[in-house]
Amino acid sequence: MSVVEIVDHPLIQHKISLLRDRNTGTKEFRDLVSEIAMLLCYEATRDLPTEEVEVETPVALARTKVLAGRKLALVPILRAGLGMVDGMLNLIPAAKVGHIGMYRNEETLEPVEYYCKLPSDINEREVFVLDPMLATGGSSCDAIAQIKKRGAKHIKFIGLVAAPQGLKALHEAHPDVDIYVAALDEKLNENGYIVPGLGDAGDRIFGTK
């Protein structure tokens, strides 16, 4: 049974509030996205396997645990997903990073793929798909389908803000994918933007608007 979790940790909720503020500047916005991604990574990696090792401390030998060596991969959906990568890598620095490029057809609101470059051993890795906004769910559903097509079997989605429609669409299209988001918002407007949302995440991360 897959996990659908709205992570309501106080630190995450505080940072999401700052992220929503239209007066938050580009640098602060970028830093907040990275920090929230790191906190979500903490939650999404809770089930990573560990193994017991023996470590010599300054006082005595200790039997303690380390990660059991599961291979990990981060796949941001371009371009906004790039803003989440550094925060994730702060916690899991050995992860490889792939990229999927998608854009939304403004008339149909359907995703169009224009780029896909994944680690060659993606089929052996646990994959974290990163996208700040889960609006209609089209881009995320399509990106995950492309990753599955290339052999990946263990996939999690991490996002910042979701609309009910996007969450439902992703869960129904990929019921085997765990979903972690920081906030579930009210609805989509007629242009397919999340309300109240935080605007265009890519533009705010990269200062292009």
N, C-alpha and C positions, 0 to 999 in steps of 0.2 A: 504493500500500500504506500503510495507516494505521499510526501509531506507538502502541505500548502500552509506556509507560516507567515503571518504578518508580525514582524519582529518589533515588539512594543517596548524595547528597552528604553529607559529614560534618556540616556545619552543620544540614542538614535533619534528619538522624537524631538529632542531639543535641537539637534543639528538639522533635521528636516524642516523645522519651523524657520530657522535662519535661511535655509536653502530656498524656501518659498518666497521670501521677501524680495520684492522687485528692486529694492535698494541695495541688495547684496551685490558687491562688485565682482568682476571676473576672477580675480585671484582668490578671494575668499570663497566664492562659489566652487571653484576648482578644488580648493583644499577641503571643503566640506564634503564634496562628492567622494574624494579619496578616503576621508576619515569614515564616512558612513559605509563605504565598500569594505573597509577593513573590519568594522564592527559586524557587518553582515557575514563576512568571511568566517569570523569566529563562530557564528551560529551554524553556518552551512557545513563546517568541517568537524562538527561534534562527533560524527560517527566514523571518523578515520580510524583504521585499525592501529593498534600499538603492540609492541613486543617488549618483554622485560630484558634489561641489560644490567651489567654490574659496573658501577662507576666508583672510582676512588675519590672521596671527598678529602679535605684537609684533616678530617677527624677519623673517618672509618670507611669501610666499603659499604656502598648502598646499592640495593636492588631497586631499580627504578625503570621508568618506561620511556620509550622513544617511538616515533612513528615507524610503522612496519614497512615503509618503503613503497607504499602505493604511489604510482605515477599520476601526476596531476597535470591538467592543461587549462589555461584560461583562454576563452574565445570571446573577445569583445565584438559586439555588432557595431561596425563603423557608422558614424564617427563618434557618437556620444559615449559608446561603451568604453572607448579609450580612457575616458576620465576615471574609470573605476580600476584600471589595471594596477597602477602603482600601489594603491591601498591594499589590494589583494596580495601583491608580491611582497609587501612588507611582512606578511605573515607566512606566506608559502613561497619563499624565494627560489626554490628549485623547480617550480612549475614552468612548463613551456607555454608560449603564447602563440596562438593562431589568430587569424582575423577573418571576419566575414563582412563584406560590404553590401549594405542594402540601402535603398532609398524608397520613399513612398511616392507612388504616382498620385499627384495632387487631385486628379479627377476621380480615379477609382478607389483611392486610399489603399490600394493593394501594394505589397512590397515587391520591389524589383531587385534581383541580386546582380551585382556587377563585379564582385571579387570574392575569392575564397582561397585562403592559404592556411593549411592546418599542419601540425606536426605529423611526420610520416607514420608514427606509431600511435595515432589518435585512437585506434581500436583497443589499445592496451591501457588507456588513461581514463581517469575520472575527469569529466569535463565540466567546467563552470562557464556557462554562457552569461555574458554581462551586457545589460542594457538598462540605462537609468529609467526609461519610461516604458511601461507595459500598457499601451493605449488600446488599440483594436486587437493586439496580439498577433497581427499578421506577420510582421518582421521576425518576431521571436519564434513563432510556429515554423516559419519557412527556414530560418537559420538552423533550428534544431533538426528539422527534416534533412537538411543538407549534411549536417554533422553525422546523423545516423546512417545516411547513405554511404558515408565513408568509413563505417564500421564501428563507431562509438556506441557503447551499450550503457554506460553509466554517466548520466547527464543531470546537472542541476542548473536551474536558472536563478540568477540573482539580479534584482532590480531595486530601484529606489521607490518609485511611485507607480501604482497600478490603478486602472479603472476596472470596475466589476466585469465589463465585457471582455477585456483583455485577459483577465485572470481566468475567467470561465473558458474562453477560447483556447488558451494554452493548456489548461488542465484537461480539457476534452480531447484536444488534438494529440497530446502526449501525456497520457495518464501515468506513465512510468517516470516522469521527470519531477523531481522535488523542486518546489518554488519557494523562494525566500524574498520578500519585499519589505520595505520599511514603512509603507503607508498604503492603505486602500482608500482611494478617493471616491467621490460621489458619482461621477458620470463622465461621458464624453460629450463635447458640444458638437454642433453641426459640421465643424471642420475636422473632427476626429481628434481634438486636443482634450487632454484630461482636465477636468474641472473639480476643485480649484487648481490643482496641479502646481507647476512652477515655471510654466512657459516652455520654450524650446531648449531642452537640456544641452544640445550640441552648440547652439549659438551662445548660451550663457557660459559654458565651459571654455569655449575658444574665443569669446569676445567678438563674434562675427555679426552682432546685431546691436 
